[in-house]
């Protein structure tokens, strides 16, 4: 297991905690297949399929948060959306690289070094503040413009 649910921060909105649990399950499943990769086309195809599902799940995850941020007029919406866009582009770029070169080492590095740290940081900062705003309506900007 790459990421334990015990290390994923909980936020003030259950729907966000649930999708984070789904994220961790998907990421751990992909990582197991990365570790089991044997260089065969069949093994690569499994990773392709799982990674594609992860991208689709992430798009929906981010869209749902962004819709709620817009509905509630969350002041730092653009900053949060910008980080979603950046992270999603990084996932897509890595997937394109994987599909072109079948470079399992690059996938391992991303999954071991980059992804868990990003996920923890994003949840403990941006998602925590956003969920608190969803739950209380209190702006993280202290009434000012973010």
C-alpha positions in Angstrom: 0.0 0.0 0.0 1.4 3.4 -1.0 -0.9 5.7 0.9 -2.7 4.8 4.2 -6.0 6.4 4.9 -4.7 7.1 8.4 -2.4 9.8 7.1 -5.0 11.6 5.0 -6.4 14.6 6.8 -10.2 14.7 7.4 -12.0 17.9 6.4 -15.3 19.4 7.5 -17.3 18.0 4.6 -18.2 14.3 4.4 -18.5 14.3 0.6 -14.9 15.5 0.3 -13.6 12.9 2.8 -15.4 10.2 0.8 -13.9 11.2 -2.5 -10.5 11.4 -0.9 -10.9 7.8 0.3 -11.9 6.9 -3.3 -8.8 8.7 -4.5 -6.5 6.7 -2.1 -8.1 3.4 -3.1 -7.6 4.2 -6.8 -4.0 5.4 -6.3 -3.1 2.4 -4.2 -4.5 0.0 -6.8 -2.6 1.7 -9.7 0.6 1.6 -7.6 0.2 -2.2 -7.0 0.1 -2.7 -10.7 3.0 -0.4 -11.2 5.0 -2.6 -8.8 3.8 -5.7 -10.6 4.6 -4.4 -14.1 6.5 -7.1 -16.0 7.1 -5.2 -19.3 4.3 -7.1 -21.1 1.7 -5.3 -23.2 -1.0 -6.9 -21.0 0.5 -5.5 -17.9 0.9 -2.1 -19.5 -2.8 -2.2 -20.7 -4.0 -2.7 -17.1 -2.0 0.3 -16.0 -3.4 2.3 -19.0 -7.0 1.3 -18.0 -6.6 2.1 -14.3 -4.8 5.4 -15.0 -7.5 6.5 -17.4 -10.1 5.7 -14.8 -8.1 7.7 -12.3 -8.0 10.7 -14.6 -11.8 10.5 -15.2 -12.4 10.2 -11.4 -10.1 13.2 -10.7 -11.9 15.4 -13.3 -15.2 14.7 -11.7 -13.8 15.1 -8.2 -12.3 18.5 -9.1 -15.4 19.7 -11.0 -17.7 18.8 -8.1 -15.6 20.9 -5.7 -15.3 23.7 -8.2 -19.1 23.9 -8.8 -19.7 24.1 -5.0 -17.0 26.8 -4.7 -18.7 28.8 -7.4 -22.2 28.3 -5.9 -21.0 29.5 -2.5 -18.8 32.3 -4.0 -15.7 30.9 -2.3 -13.2 33.9 -2.4 -10.0 32.0 -3.3 -11.8 29.9 -5.9 -9.3 30.8 -8.7 -6.3 29.8 -6.6 -7.9 26.4 -5.7 -9.1 25.8 -9.3 -5.6 26.7 -10.5 -4.0 24.1 -8.4 -6.6 21.5 -9.6 -5.8 22.5 -13.2 -2.0 22.2 -12.6 -2.3 18.8 -10.8 -4.6 17.4 -13.5 -2.2 18.5 -16.3 0.7 16.9 -14.5 -1.3 13.6 -14.3 -2.1 13.8 -18.0 1.4 14.7 -19.0 2.8 11.8 -17.0 0.2 9.4 -18.6 1.2 10.6 -22.1 4.8 10.0 -21.3 4.0 6.5 -19.9 2.0 5.6 -23.0 4.7 6.8 -25.4 7.8 5.3 -23.6 6.4 2.7 -21.1 8.8 4.3 -18.6 7.9 2.5 -15.4 10.6 4.2 -13.4 9.1 7.7 -14.0 5.7 6.4 -12.9 7.2 4.9 -9.7 9.0 8.2 -8.9 5.8 10.2 -9.4 3.7 7.8 -7.3 6.3 7.4 -4.5 7.8 10.9 -4.3 5.4 13.4 -5.8 1.8 12.2 -5.5 1.5 11.3 -1.8 3.1 14.6 -0.7 0.9 16.6 -3.1 -2.2 14.9 -1.9 -1.5 15.4 1.8 -0.5 19.0 1.3 -3.5 19.8 -0.9 -6.0 18.2 1.5 -4.4 19.7 4.6 -4.3 23.2 3.1 -6.7 24.1 0.3 -9.3 21.4 0.9 -9.3 22.0 4.6 -10.0 25.7 4.2 -12.5 25.1 1.4 -14.4 22.5 3.5 -14.5 24.8 6.5 -16.0 27.5 4.2 -18.6 25.1 2.9 -19.5 24.1 6.4 -19.6 27.5 8.1 -19.6 30.1 5.3 -16.7 31.8 7.0 -14.2 33.2 4.6 -10.6 32.2 4.9 -9.8 35.7 3.7 -11.1 37.4 6.9 -13.6 39.4 5.0 -11.1 40.7 2.5 -10.4 39.8 -1.0 -8.1 36.8 -1.4 
